[in-house]
Amino acid sequence: MFDAFGVSIYHCAVMLARLPEYIEPLHLADKRGALKGQIPLKDLNRLADLLVDDTGSVAIELFFQREGRLATIEGRLEAVLQLKCQSCLAALPWPVNSEVKLGIVTSIAQADKLPEIYEPLMLEGETMPLKELVEDELLLALPAFPKHDYACFKPIGFVEDAAANKAKLIGDDEPSPRENPFSILANLKNTGDL
């Protein structure tokens, strides 16, 4: 299928030096459009708050099409996110290579009828921020509790040898007997001052 200028609509791609801030998903689906490019991580405010370092970008490749009456978005997001390890609180590089499969819907009834392979994308108007779509997909790809694959947390002063740990805690001398905190009450009872 060709438009009035002889350009194939089937392969219509939006290849911009800068991705658009707002997109019209249904219009792009009608034109079988594609978006390819990068968005800086620092521009994704909700995601940036969860990162140790928000430098870098997310590479996006999204294809819009219609399957009958259903408008869909399929593609891929790739990024390396610097998360905070929940054990040691140090930076944890987290590669994301997320597949996107969205069905564009305008009501809950349409969302309920989506094929299982698609997640619903609720569209409330004709346009939406591209960053919002990308950010939502990245947030879904994050682990609940990011941790290094190795034992990264060791308490301060931790020594591998259990005997050395015990000696360090109690010292080389025998521990002095602790005074009973209730001995004062016992003395008062014996003297009749209680």
Buried (B, 14 or more C-beta within 10 A) or exposed (E): EEEEEEEEEEEBEBEEEEBBEEBBBBEBBBBBBBBBBBBEBBBBEEBBEBBBBBEBBBEBBBBBBBEEEBBBBBBBBBBEBBBBBBBBEEBBEBEBEBEBEBBBBBEEEBBEEBEEEBBBBEBEEEBBEBBEBBBBBBEEBBEEEBBBEEEEBEEEEEEEEEEEBEEEEEEEEEEEEEEEEEEEEEEEEEEEEE
